[in-house]
Each structure stands twice: as C-alpha cells, then as structure tokens.
Amino acid sequence: MIIFSNDWQNLLSEEFNKEYYQTLRQFLITEYRIKTIYPNMHDIFNALHYTAYQDIKVVILGQVLRTNYSRLS
C-alpha cells in the first residue's frame, strides 16, 4: 500500500503492514461508511504529504474536544 510519495513511505510502510494497523484501518473504513467523521478519510495523513520527514523539527499531537458552542451565543 503506497500512501506517500516522499520519505514517510519508507519510514511507515512496516507499520502499515502490522496487524494492529490493519485492524484500525478496517475499523475506520466501517466508521467512515456509517458516520460523519472529520477529517475526510483521504486527508488523515495530509500533513505528511506536504512535509518531508527530514524537515520535521517537532510534532505536537492533540485532540479537539467537542463542545456545544451554541451555548456561547
């Protein structure tokens, strides 16, 4: 499975073949079919398409928490 056309492909190809990733991938495919999920399935690795591994200095991971913004107005 080729996802990237840069150095990320060599770095992550082994992970993509592992059982945990295959299980996660199948789960996400199912969830995307029955629910509205963001980002779009084809945009999950978007940042890696545009930035080569050798250019990365730091990676910040986080989660956007769902809140009810209508209460603010």
mmJSON file of the N, C-alpha and C atoms, coordinates in Angstrom:
{"data_MODEL":{"atom_site":{
"group_PDB":["ATOM","ATOM","ATOM","ATOM","ATOM","ATOM","ATOM","ATOM","ATOM","ATOM","ATOM","ATOM","ATOM","ATOM","ATOM","ATOM","ATOM","ATOM","ATOM","ATOM","ATOM","ATOM","ATOM","ATOM","ATOM","ATOM","ATOM","ATOM","ATOM","ATOM","ATOM","ATOM","ATOM","ATOM","ATOM","ATOM","ATOM","ATOM","ATOM","ATOM","ATOM","ATOM","ATOM","ATOM","ATOM","ATOM","ATOM","ATOM","ATOM","ATOM","ATOM","ATOM","ATOM","ATOM","ATOM","ATOM","ATOM","ATOM","ATOM","ATOM","ATOM","ATOM","ATOM","ATOM","ATOM","ATOM","ATOM","ATOM","ATOM","ATOM","ATOM","ATOM","ATOM","ATOM","ATOM","ATOM","ATOM","ATOM","ATOM","ATOM","ATOM","ATOM","ATOM","ATOM","ATOM","ATOM","ATOM","ATOM","ATOM","ATOM","ATOM","ATOM","ATOM","ATOM","ATOM","ATOM","ATOM","ATOM","ATOM","ATOM","ATOM","ATOM","ATOM","ATOM","ATOM","ATOM","ATOM","ATOM","ATOM","ATOM","ATOM","ATOM","ATOM","ATOM","ATOM","ATOM","ATOM","ATOM","ATOM","ATOM","ATOM","ATOM","ATOM","ATOM","ATOM","ATOM","ATOM","ATOM","ATOM","ATOM","ATOM","ATOM","ATOM","ATOM","ATOM","ATOM","ATOM","ATOM","ATOM","ATOM","ATOM","ATOM","ATOM","ATOM","ATOM","ATOM","ATOM","ATOM","ATOM","ATOM","ATOM","ATOM","ATOM","ATOM","ATOM","ATOM","ATOM","ATOM","ATOM","ATOM","ATOM","ATOM","ATOM","ATOM","ATOM","ATOM","ATOM","ATOM","ATOM","ATOM","ATOM","ATOM","ATOM","ATOM","ATOM","ATOM","ATOM","ATOM","ATOM","ATOM","ATOM","ATOM","ATOM","ATOM","ATOM","ATOM","ATOM","ATOM","ATOM","ATOM","ATOM","ATOM","ATOM","ATOM","ATOM","ATOM","ATOM","ATOM","ATOM","ATOM","ATOM","ATOM","ATOM","ATOM","ATOM","ATOM","ATOM","ATOM","ATOM","ATOM","ATOM","ATOM","ATOM","ATOM","ATOM","ATOM","ATOM","ATOM","ATOM"],
"id":[1,2,3,4,5,6,7,8,9,10,11,12,13,14,15,16,17,18,19,20,21,22,23,24,25,26,27,28,29,30,31,32,33,34,35,36,37,38,39,40,41,42,43,44,45,46,47,48,49,50,51,52,53,54,55,56,57,58,59,60,61,62,63,64,65,66,67,68,69,70,71,72,73,74,75,76,77,78,79,80,81,82,83,84,85,86,87,88,89,90,91,92,93,94,95,96,97,98,99,100,101,102,103,104,105,106,107,108,109,110,111,112,113,114,115,116,117,118,119,120,121,122,123,124,125,126,127,128,129,130,131,132,133,134,135,136,137,138,139,140,141,142,143,144,145,146,147,148,149,150,151,152,153,154,155,156,157,158,159,160,161,162,163,164,165,166,167,168,169,170,171,172,173,174,175,176,177,178,179,180,181,182,183,184,185,186,187,188,189,190,191,192,193,194,195,196,197,198,199,200,201,202,203,204,205,206,207,208,209,210,211,212,213,214,215,216,217,218,219],
"type_symbol":["N","C","C","N","C","C","N","C","C","N","C","C","N","C","C","N","C","C","N","C","C","N","C","C","N","C","C","N","C","C","N","C","C","N","C","C","N","C","C","N","C","C","N","C","C","N","C","C","N","C","C","N","C","C","N","C","C","N","C","C","N","C","C","N","C","C","N","C","C","N","C","C","N","C","C","N","C","C","N","C","C","N","C","C","N","C","C","N","C","C","N","C","C","N","C","C","N","C","C","N","C","C","N","C","C","N","C","C","N","C","C","N","C","C","N","C","C","N","C","C","N","C","C","N","C","C","N","C","C","N","C","C","N","C","C","N","C","C","N","C","C","N","C","C","N","C","C","N","C","C","N","C","C","N","C","C","N","C","C","N","C","C","N","C","C","N","C","C","N","C","C","N","C","C","N","C","C","N","C","C","N","C","C","N","C","C","N","C","C","N","C","C","N","C","C","N","C","C","N","C","C","N","C","C","N","C","C","N","C","C","N","C","C","N","C","C","N","C","C"],
"label_atom_id":["N","CA","C","N","CA","C","N","CA","C","N","CA","C","N","CA","C","N","CA","C","N","CA","C","N","CA","C","N","CA","C","N","CA","C","N","CA","C","N","CA","C","N","CA","C","N","CA","C","N","CA","C","N","CA","C","N","CA","C","N","CA","C","N","CA","C","N","CA","C","N","CA","C","N","CA","C","N","CA","C","N","CA","C","N","CA","C","N","CA","C","N","CA","C","N","CA","C","N","CA","C","N","CA","C","N","CA","C","N","CA","C","N","CA","C","N","CA","C","N","CA","C","N","CA","C","N","CA","C","N","CA","C","N","CA","C","N","CA","C","N","CA","C","N","CA","C","N","CA","C","N","CA","C","N","CA","C","N","CA","C","N","CA","C","N","CA","C","N","CA","C","N","CA","C","N","CA","C","N","CA","C","N","CA","C","N","CA","C","N","CA","C","N","CA","C","N","CA","C","N","CA","C","N","CA","C","N","CA","C","N","CA","C","N","CA","C","N","CA","C","N","CA","C","N","CA","C","N","CA","C","N","CA","C","N","CA","C","N","CA","C","N","CA","C","N","CA","C","N","CA","C","N","CA","C"],
"label_alt_id":[null,null,null,null,null,null,null,null,null,null,null,null,null,null,null,null,null,null,null,null,null,null,null,null,null,null,null,null,null,null,null,null,null,null,null,null,null,null,null,null,null,null,null,null,null,null,null,null,null,null,null,null,null,null,null,null,null,null,null,null,null,null,null,null,null,null,null,null,null,null,null,null,null,null,null,null,null,null,null,null,null,null,null,null,null,null,null,null,null,null,null,null,null,null,null,null,null,null,null,null,null,null,null,null,null,null,null,null,null,null,null,null,null,null,null,null,null,null,null,null,null,null,null,null,null,null,null,null,null,null,null,null,null,null,null,null,null,null,null,null,null,null,null,null,null,null,null,null,null,null,null,null,null,null,null,null,null,null,null,null,null,null,null,null,null,null,null,null,null,null,null,null,null,null,null,null,null,null,null,null,null,null,null,null,null,null,null,null,null,null,null,null,null,null,null,null,null,null,null,null,null,null,null,null,null,null,null,null,null,null,null,null,null,null,null,null,null,null,null],
"label_comp_id":["MET","MET","MET","ILE","ILE","ILE","ILE","ILE","ILE","PHE","PHE","PHE","SER","SER","SER","ASN","ASN","ASN","ASP","ASP","ASP","TRP","TRP","TRP","GLN","GLN","GLN","ASN","ASN","ASN","LEU","LEU","LEU","LEU","LEU","LEU","SER","SER","SER","GLU","GLU","GLU","GLU","GLU","GLU","PHE","PHE","PHE","ASN","ASN","ASN","LYS","LYS","LYS","GLU","GLU","GLU","TYR","TYR","TYR","TYR","TYR","TYR","GLN","GLN","GLN","THR","THR","THR","LEU","LEU","LEU","ARG","ARG","ARG","GLN","GLN","GLN","PHE","PHE","PHE","LEU","LEU","LEU","ILE","ILE","ILE","THR","THR","THR","GLU","GLU","GLU","TYR","TYR","TYR","ARG","ARG","ARG","ILE","ILE","ILE","LYS","LYS","LYS","THR","THR","THR","ILE","ILE","ILE","TYR","TYR","TYR","PRO","PRO","PRO","ASN","ASN","ASN","MET","MET","MET","HIS","HIS","HIS","ASP","ASP","ASP","ILE","ILE","ILE","PHE","PHE","PHE","ASN","ASN","ASN","ALA","ALA","ALA","LEU","LEU","LEU","HIS","HIS","HIS","TYR","TYR","TYR","THR","THR","THR","ALA","ALA","ALA","TYR","TYR","TYR","GLN","GLN","GLN","ASP","ASP","ASP","ILE","ILE","ILE","LYS","LYS","LYS","VAL","VAL","VAL","VAL","VAL","VAL","ILE","ILE","ILE","LEU","LEU","LEU","GLY","GLY","GLY","GLN","GLN","GLN","VAL","VAL","VAL","LEU","LEU","LEU","ARG","ARG","ARG","THR","THR","THR","ASN","ASN","ASN","TYR","TYR","TYR","SER","SER","SER","ARG","ARG","ARG","LEU","LEU","LEU","SER","SER","SER"],
"label_asym_id":["A","A","A","A","A","A","A","A","A","A","A","A","A","A","A","A","A","A","A","A","A","A","A","A","A","A","A","A","A","A","A","A","A","A","A","A","A","A","A","A","A","A","A","A","A","A","A","A","A","A","A","A","A","A","A","A","A","A","A","A","A","A","A","A","A","A","A","A","A","A","A","A","A","A","A","A","A","A","A","A","A","A","A","A","A","A","A","A","A","A","A","A","A","A","A","A","A","A","A","A","A","A","A","A","A","A","A","A","A","A","A","A","A","A","A","A","A","A","A","A","A","A","A","A","A","A","A","A","A","A","A","A","A","A","A","A","A","A","A","A","A","A","A","A","A","A","A","A","A","A","A","A","A","A","A","A","A","A","A","A","A","A","A","A","A","A","A","A","A","A","A","A","A","A","A","A","A","A","A","A","A","A","A","A","A","A","A","A","A","A","A","A","A","A","A","A","A","A","A","A","A","A","A","A","A","A","A","A","A","A","A","A","A","A","A","A","A","A","A"],
"label_entity_id":["1","1","1","1","1","1","1","1","1","1","1","1","1","1","1","1","1","1","1","1","1","1","1","1","1","1","1","1","1","1","1","1","1","1","1","1","1","1","1","1","1","1","1","1","1","1","1","1","1","1","1","1","1","1","1","1","1","1","1","1","1","1","1","1","1","1","1","1","1","1","1","1","1","1","1","1","1","1","1","1","1","1","1","1","1","1","1","1","1","1","1","1","1","1","1","1","1","1","1","1","1","1","1","1","1","1","1","1","1","1","1","1","1","1","1","1","1","1","1","1","1","1","1","1","1","1","1","1","1","1","1","1","1","1","1","1","1","1","1","1","1","1","1","1","1","1","1","1","1","1","1","1","1","1","1","1","1","1","1","1","1","1","1","1","1","1","1","1","1","1","1","1","1","1","1","1","1","1","1","1","1","1","1","1","1","1","1","1","1","1","1","1","1","1","1","1","1","1","1","1","1","1","1","1","1","1","1","1","1","1","1","1","1","1","1","1","1","1","1"],
"label_seq_id":[1,1,1,2,2,2,3,3,3,4,4,4,5,5,5,6,6,6,7,7,7,8,8,8,9,9,9,10,10,10,11,11,11,12,12,12,13,13,13,14,14,14,15,15,15,16,16,16,17,17,17,18,18,18,19,19,19,20,20,20,21,21,21,22,22,22,23,23,23,24,24,24,25,25,25,26,26,26,27,27,27,28,28,28,29,29,29,30,30,30,31,31,31,32,32,32,33,33,33,34,34,34,35,35,35,36,36,36,37,37,37,38,38,38,39,39,39,40,40,40,41,41,41,42,42,42,43,43,43,44,44,44,45,45,45,46,46,46,47,47,47,48,48,48,49,49,49,50,50,50,51,51,51,52,52,52,53,53,53,54,54,54,55,55,55,56,56,56,57,57,57,58,58,58,59,59,59,60,60,60,61,61,61,62,62,62,63,63,63,64,64,64,65,65,65,66,66,66,67,67,67,68,68,68,69,69,69,70,70,70,71,71,71,72,72,72,73,73,73],
"pdbx_PDB_ins_code":[null,null,null,null,null,null,null,null,null,null,null,null,null,null,null,null,null,null,null,null,null,null,null,null,null,null,null,null,null,null,null,null,null,null,null,null,null,null,null,null,null,null,null,null,null,null,null,null,null,null,null,null,null,null,null,null,null,null,null,null,null,null,null,null,null,null,null,null,null,null,null,null,null,null,null,null,null,null,null,null,null,null,null,null,null,null,null,null,null,null,null,null,null,null,null,null,null,null,null,null,null,null,null,null,null,null,null,null,null,null,null,null,null,null,null,null,null,null,null,null,null,null,null,null,null,null,null,null,null,null,null,null,null,null,null,null,null,null,null,null,null,null,null,null,null,null,null,null,null,null,null,null,null,null,null,null,null,null,null,null,null,null,null,null,null,null,null,null,null,null,null,null,null,null,null,null,null,null,null,null,null,null,null,null,null,null,null,null,null,null,null,null,null,null,null,null,null,null,null,null,null,null,null,null,null,null,null,null,null,null,null,null,null,null,null,null,null,null,null],
"Cartn_x":[0.849,0.0,0.899,0.868,1.65,0.73,1.079,0.28,1.026,2.335,3.136,4.095,4.442,5.431,6.72,6.934,8.154,8.755,9.664,10.393,9.524,8.32,7.435,7.068,6.973,6.592,7.562,8.855,9.848,9.804,9.553,9.533,8.3,7.173,5.92,5.406,5.988,5.46,5.411,6.391,6.391,5.221,4.938,3.809,2.489,2.347,1.098,0.798,1.808,1.612,1.351,1.473,1.266,-0.219,-0.481,-1.865,-2.683,-2.106,-2.868,-3.315,-2.456,-2.811,-3.893,-3.778,-4.794,-6.156,-6.159,-7.404,-7.969,-7.123,-7.549,-8.084,-7.409,-7.836,-9.219,-9.453,-10.773,-11.853,-11.539,-12.485,-12.843,-11.833,-12.077,-12.864,-12.585,-13.346,-14.823,-15.118,-16.505,-17.122,-16.409,-16.931,-17.19,-16.301,-16.494,-17.733,-18.064,-19.247,-20.546,-20.569,-21.839,-21.952,-20.869,-20.892,-20.218,-20.465,-19.759,-18.529,-17.371,-16.106,-15.198,-14.534,-13.57,-12.218,-11.125,-11.079,-11.536,-11.72,-12.062,-11.027,-11.468,-10.584,-9.3,-9.405,-8.248,-7.344,-7.737,-6.936,-6.25,-6.382,-5.829,-4.319,-3.616,-2.158,-1.726,-2.621,-2.357,-1.077,-0.835,0.368,1.641,1.628,2.82,3.059,2.007,2.166,2.961,2.777,3.352,4.661,5.041,6.25,7.105,8.297,9.213,9.662,9.918,10.355,11.612,12.532,13.805,13.618,12.467,12.199,11.451,11.057,10.285,11.213,10.814,11.571,10.839,9.514,8.711,7.322,6.689,5.325,4.489,3.412,2.503,1.218,0.884,-0.34,-1.368,-2.593,-3.642,-4.992,-5.974,-7.335,-8.219,-9.036,-10.003,-11.231,-11.539,-12.687,-13.959,-14.987,-16.287,-16.937,-17.395,-18.146,-19.373,-20.299,-21.525,-21.35,-20.898,-20.626,-21.895,-23.04,-24.278,-24.603,-24.08,-24.319,-23.58,-22.586,-21.795,-22.488,-23.473,-24.117,-25.367],
"Cartn_y":[-1.169,0.0,1.237,1.989,3.222,4.393,5.134,6.279,7.57,7.556,8.771,8.665,9.805,9.826,10.496,10.455,11.044,10.072,10.554,9.677,9.041,9.538,8.921,7.488,7.216,5.878,4.827,5.068,4.106,3.973,5.075,5.063,4.354,4.459,3.939,2.661,2.238,1.078,-0.181,-0.362,-1.523,-1.457,-0.256,-0.081,-0.388,0.056,-0.146,-1.623,-2.465,-3.899,-4.663,-4.014,-4.682,-4.914,-5.953,-6.36,-5.257,-4.552,-3.513,-2.424,-2.075,-1.022,-1.508,-2.744,-3.301,-3.354,-3.717,-3.745,-2.338,-1.383,0.009,0.535,0.214,0.663,0.131,-1.154,-1.737,-1.09,-0.837,-0.163,1.216,1.976,3.32,3.297,2.351,2.228,2.032,1.164,0.924,2.179,2.838,4.042,5.159,5.328,6.362,6.08,4.812,4.461,4.812,4.698,4.849,6.14,6.893,8.112,9.257,10.456,11.625,11.834,11.725,11.813,12.808,13.634,14.596,14.335,14.497,14.916,13.8,14.14,13.166,12.041,10.835,9.67,9.893,10.58,10.775,11.917,12.586,13.696,13.381,12.166,11.809,12.058,11.685,11.844,13.048,13.993,15.13,15.883,16.107,16.853,16.153,14.828,14.084,14.151,14.402,14.566,15.828,16.845,18.156,18.447,17.599,17.843,16.582,16.673,15.536,15.273,14.018,13.636,14.406,14.543,15.216,16.686,17.26,18.668,18.865,17.778,17.859,18.201,19.171,19.547,19.109,19.21,18.831,18.434,17.514,17.097,17.278,18.009,18.224,17.47,16.54,15.757,16.241,16.277,16.718,16.258,16.554,16.165,17.391,17.624,18.714,18.156,18.727,18.246,18.861,18.049,18.545,19.32,20.497,21.285,21.843,22.262,22.822,24.332,24.779,26.198,27.039,26.429,27.206,27.834,27.289,27.853,29.168,29.433,30.649,31.876,31.687,32.843,33.288],
"Cartn_z":[0.0,0.0,0.0,-1.063,-1.152,-0.855,0.18,0.594,0.304,0.503,0.382,-0.791,-1.329,-2.407,-1.926,-0.612,-0.049,0.966,1.807,2.723,3.811,4.036,5.032,4.633,3.343,2.884,3.418,3.293,3.787,5.3,5.986,7.448,8.012,7.336,7.891,7.235,6.138,5.414,6.281,7.143,8.037,9.024,9.535,10.466,9.781,8.535,7.812,7.579,7.649,7.445,8.736,9.874,11.159,11.418,12.191,12.452,13.122,14.096,14.789,13.821,12.859,11.909,10.951,10.507,9.611,10.296,11.583,12.361,12.502,12.833,12.956,11.629,10.555,9.223,8.879,9.135,8.852,9.706,10.969,11.859,11.306,10.897,10.375,9.069,8.21,6.963,7.27,8.229,8.636,9.232,10.117,10.767,9.753,8.805,7.783,6.937,6.75,5.955,6.661,7.987,8.706,9.507,9.63,10.44,9.697,10.16,9.643,10.509,9.895,10.628,9.911,10.709,10.178,10.802,10.068,8.679,7.75,6.494,5.476,5.499,5.19,5.231,4.425,3.318,2.446,2.909,3.978,4.498,5.828,6.312,7.625,7.687,6.65,6.625,5.795,5.602,4.722,5.08,6.341,6.749,6.281,6.269,5.87,4.365,3.601,2.152,1.83,2.64,2.34,3.068,4.008,4.79,4.833,4.342,4.371,5.806,6.111,7.453,7.855,6.935,7.248,7.602,7.258,7.573,8.89,9.537,10.784,11.946,12.735,13.937,15.205,15.188,16.347,15.852,16.562,16.25,17.504,17.378,18.505,18.209,19.079,18.925,19.928,19.517,20.431,19.951,20.742,20.431,20.579,19.589,19.67,20.362,21.497,22.257,21.713,21.627,21.177,22.31,21.993,22.965,22.274,23.045,22.498,22.372,21.211,21.002,20.958,20.729,20.665,22.019,23.081,24.414,24.614,23.775,23.932,23.359,22.503,21.867,22.581],
"occupancy":[1.0,1.0,1.0,1.0,1.0,1.0,1.0,1.0,1.0,1.0,1.0,1.0,1.0,1.0,1.0,1.0,1.0,1.0,1.0,1.0,1.0,1.0,1.0,1.0,1.0,1.0,1.0,1.0,1.0,1.0,1.0,1.0,1.0,1.0,1.0,1.0,1.0,1.0,1.0,1.0,1.0,1.0,1.0,1.0,1.0,1.0,1.0,1.0,1.0,1.0,1.0,1.0,1.0,1.0,1.0,1.0,1.0,1.0,1.0,1.0,1.0,1.0,1.0,1.0,1.0,1.0,1.0,1.0,1.0,1.0,1.0,1.0,1.0,1.0,1.0,1.0,1.0,1.0,1.0,1.0,1.0,1.0,1.0,1.0,1.0,1.0,1.0,1.0,1.0,1.0,1.0,1.0,1.0,1.0,1.0,1.0,1.0,1.0,1.0,1.0,1.0,1.0,1.0,1.0,1.0,1.0,1.0,1.0,1.0,1.0,1.0,1.0,1.0,1.0,1.0,1.0,1.0,1.0,1.0,1.0,1.0,1.0,1.0,1.0,1.0,1.0,1.0,1.0,1.0,1.0,1.0,1.0,1.0,1.0,1.0,1.0,1.0,1.0,1.0,1.0,1.0,1.0,1.0,1.0,1.0,1.0,1.0,1.0,1.0,1.0,1.0,1.0,1.0,1.0,1.0,1.0,1.0,1.0,1.0,1.0,1.0,1.0,1.0,1.0,1.0,1.0,1.0,1.0,1.0,1.0,1.0,1.0,1.0,1.0,1.0,1.0,1.0,1.0,1.0,1.0,1.0,1.0,1.0,1.0,1.0,1.0,1.0,1.0,1.0,1.0,1.0,1.0,1.0,1.0,1.0,1.0,1.0,1.0,1.0,1.0,1.0,1.0,1.0,1.0,1.0,1.0,1.0,1.0,1.0,1.0,1.0,1.0,1.0,1.0,1.0,1.0,1.0,1.0,1.0],
"B_iso_or_equiv":[0.0,0.0,0.0,0.0,0.0,0.0,0.0,0.0,0.0,0.0,0.0,0.0,0.0,0.0,0.0,0.0,0.0,0.0,0.0,0.0,0.0,0.0,0.0,0.0,0.0,0.0,0.0,0.0,0.0,0.0,0.0,0.0,0.0,0.0,0.0,0.0,0.0,0.0,0.0,0.0,0.0,0.0,0.0,0.0,0.0,0.0,0.0,0.0,0.0,0.0,0.0,0.0,0.0,0.0,0.0,0.0,0.0,0.0,0.0,0.0,0.0,0.0,0.0,0.0,0.0,0.0,0.0,0.0,0.0,0.0,0.0,0.0,0.0,0.0,0.0,0.0,0.0,0.0,0.0,0.0,0.0,0.0,0.0,0.0,0.0,0.0,0.0,0.0,0.0,0.0,0.0,0.0,0.0,0.0,0.0,0.0,0.0,0.0,0.0,0.0,0.0,0.0,0.0,0.0,0.0,0.0,0.0,0.0,0.0,0.0,0.0,0.0,0.0,0.0,0.0,0.0,0.0,0.0,0.0,0.0,0.0,0.0,0.0,0.0,0.0,0.0,0.0,0.0,0.0,0.0,0.0,0.0,0.0,0.0,0.0,0.0,0.0,0.0,0.0,0.0,0.0,0.0,0.0,0.0,0.0,0.0,0.0,0.0,0.0,0.0,0.0,0.0,0.0,0.0,0.0,0.0,0.0,0.0,0.0,0.0,0.0,0.0,0.0,0.0,0.0,0.0,0.0,0.0,0.0,0.0,0.0,0.0,0.0,0.0,0.0,0.0,0.0,0.0,0.0,0.0,0.0,0.0,0.0,0.0,0.0,0.0,0.0,0.0,0.0,0.0,0.0,0.0,0.0,0.0,0.0,0.0,0.0,0.0,0.0,0.0,0.0,0.0,0.0,0.0,0.0,0.0,0.0,0.0,0.0,0.0,0.0,0.0,0.0,0.0,0.0,0.0,0.0,0.0,0.0],
"pdbx_formal_charge":[null,null,null,null,null,null,null,null,null,null,null,null,null,null,null,null,null,null,null,null,null,null,null,null,null,null,null,null,null,null,null,null,null,null,null,null,null,null,null,null,null,null,null,null,null,null,null,null,null,null,null,null,null,null,null,null,null,null,null,null,null,null,null,null,null,null,null,null,null,null,null,null,null,null,null,null,null,null,null,null,null,null,null,null,null,null,null,null,null,null,null,null,null,null,null,null,null,null,null,null,null,null,null,null,null,null,null,null,null,null,null,null,null,null,null,null,null,null,null,null,null,null,null,null,null,null,null,null,null,null,null,null,null,null,null,null,null,null,null,null,null,null,null,null,null,null,null,null,null,null,null,null,null,null,null,null,null,null,null,null,null,null,null,null,null,null,null,null,null,null,null,null,null,null,null,null,null,null,null,null,null,null,null,null,null,null,null,null,null,null,null,null,null,null,null,null,null,null,null,null,null,null,null,null,null,null,null,null,null,null,null,null,null,null,null,null,null,null,null],
"auth_seq_id":[1,1,1,2,2,2,3,3,3,4,4,4,5,5,5,6,6,6,7,7,7,8,8,8,9,9,9,10,10,10,11,11,11,12,12,12,13,13,13,14,14,14,15,15,15,16,16,16,17,17,17,18,18,18,19,19,19,20,20,20,21,21,21,22,22,22,23,23,23,24,24,24,25,25,25,26,26,26,27,27,27,28,28,28,29,29,29,30,30,30,31,31,31,32,32,32,33,33,33,34,34,34,35,35,35,36,36,36,37,37,37,38,38,38,39,39,39,40,40,40,41,41,41,42,42,42,43,43,43,44,44,44,45,45,45,46,46,46,47,47,47,48,48,48,49,49,49,50,50,50,51,51,51,52,52,52,53,53,53,54,54,54,55,55,55,56,56,56,57,57,57,58,58,58,59,59,59,60,60,60,61,61,61,62,62,62,63,63,63,64,64,64,65,65,65,66,66,66,67,67,67,68,68,68,69,69,69,70,70,70,71,71,71,72,72,72,73,73,73],
"auth_comp_id":["MET","MET","MET","ILE","ILE","ILE","ILE","ILE","ILE","PHE","PHE","PHE","SER","SER","SER","ASN","ASN","ASN","ASP","ASP","ASP","TRP","TRP","TRP","GLN","GLN","GLN","ASN","ASN","ASN","LEU","LEU","LEU","LEU","LEU","LEU","SER","SER","SER","GLU","GLU","GLU","GLU","GLU","GLU","PHE","PHE","PHE","ASN","ASN","ASN","LYS","LYS","LYS","GLU","GLU","GLU","TYR","TYR","TYR","TYR","TYR","TYR","GLN","GLN","GLN","THR","THR","THR","LEU","LEU","LEU","ARG","ARG","ARG","GLN","GLN","GLN","PHE","PHE","PHE","LEU","LEU","LEU","ILE","ILE","ILE","THR","THR","THR","GLU","GLU","GLU","TYR","TYR","TYR","ARG","ARG","ARG","ILE","ILE","ILE","LYS","LYS","LYS","THR","THR","THR","ILE","ILE","ILE","TYR","TYR","TYR","PRO","PRO","PRO","ASN","ASN","ASN","MET","MET","MET","HIS","HIS","HIS","ASP","ASP","ASP","ILE","ILE","ILE","PHE","PHE","PHE","ASN","ASN","ASN","ALA","ALA","ALA","LEU","LEU","LEU","HIS","HIS","HIS","TYR","TYR","TYR","THR","THR","THR","ALA","ALA","ALA","TYR","TYR","TYR","GLN","GLN","GLN","ASP","ASP","ASP","ILE","ILE","ILE","LYS","LYS","LYS","VAL","VAL","VAL","VAL","VAL","VAL","ILE","ILE","ILE","LEU","LEU","LEU","GLY","GLY","GLY","GLN","GLN","GLN","VAL","VAL","VAL","LEU","LEU","LEU","ARG","ARG","ARG","THR","THR","THR","ASN","ASN","ASN","TYR","TYR","TYR","SER","SER","SER","ARG","ARG","ARG","LEU","LEU","LEU","SER","SER","SER"],
"auth_asym_id":["A","A","A","A","A","A","A","A","A","A","A","A","A","A","A","A","A","A","A","A","A","A","A","A","A","A","A","A","A","A","A","A","A","A","A","A","A","A","A","A","A","A","A","A","A","A","A","A","A","A","A","A","A","A","A","A","A","A","A","A","A","A","A","A","A","A","A","A","A","A","A","A","A","A","A","A","A","A","A","A","A","A","A","A","A","A","A","A","A","A","A","A","A","A","A","A","A","A","A","A","A","A","A","A","A","A","A","A","A","A","A","A","A","A","A","A","A","A","A","A","A","A","A","A","A","A","A","A","A","A","A","A","A","A","A","A","A","A","A","A","A","A","A","A","A","A","A","A","A","A","A","A","A","A","A","A","A","A","A","A","A","A","A","A","A","A","A","A","A","A","A","A","A","A","A","A","A","A","A","A","A","A","A","A","A","A","A","A","A","A","A","A","A","A","A","A","A","A","A","A","A","A","A","A","A","A","A","A","A","A","A","A","A","A","A","A","A","A","A"],
"auth_atom_id":["N","CA","C","N","CA","C","N","CA","C","N","CA","C","N","CA","C","N","CA","C","N","CA","C","N","CA","C","N","CA","C","N","CA","C","N","CA","C","N","CA","C","N","CA","C","N","CA","C","N","CA","C","N","CA","C","N","CA","C","N","CA","C","N","CA","C","N","CA","C","N","CA","C","N","CA","C","N","CA","C","N","CA","C","N","CA","C","N","CA","C","N","CA","C","N","CA","C","N","CA","C","N","CA","C","N","CA","C","N","CA","C","N","CA","C","N","CA","C","N","CA","C","N","CA","C","N","CA","C","N","CA","C","N","CA","C","N","CA","C","N","CA","C","N","CA","C","N","CA","C","N","CA","C","N","CA","C","N","CA","C","N","CA","C","N","CA","C","N","CA","C","N","CA","C","N","CA","C","N","CA","C","N","CA","C","N","CA","C","N","CA","C","N","CA","C","N","CA","C","N","CA","C","N","CA","C","N","CA","C","N","CA","C","N","CA","C","N","CA","C","N","CA","C","N","CA","C","N","CA","C","N","CA","C","N","CA","C","N","CA","C","N","CA","C","N","CA","C","N","CA","C","N","CA","C"],
"pdbx_PDB_model_num":[1,1,1,1,1,1,1,1,1,1,1,1,1,1,1,1,1,1,1,1,1,1,1,1,1,1,1,1,1,1,1,1,1,1,1,1,1,1,1,1,1,1,1,1,1,1,1,1,1,1,1,1,1,1,1,1,1,1,1,1,1,1,1,1,1,1,1,1,1,1,1,1,1,1,1,1,1,1,1,1,1,1,1,1,1,1,1,1,1,1,1,1,1,1,1,1,1,1,1,1,1,1,1,1,1,1,1,1,1,1,1,1,1,1,1,1,1,1,1,1,1,1,1,1,1,1,1,1,1,1,1,1,1,1,1,1,1,1,1,1,1,1,1,1,1,1,1,1,1,1,1,1,1,1,1,1,1,1,1,1,1,1,1,1,1,1,1,1,1,1,1,1,1,1,1,1,1,1,1,1,1,1,1,1,1,1,1,1,1,1,1,1,1,1,1,1,1,1,1,1,1,1,1,1,1,1,1,1,1,1,1,1,1,1,1,1,1,1,1]
}}}
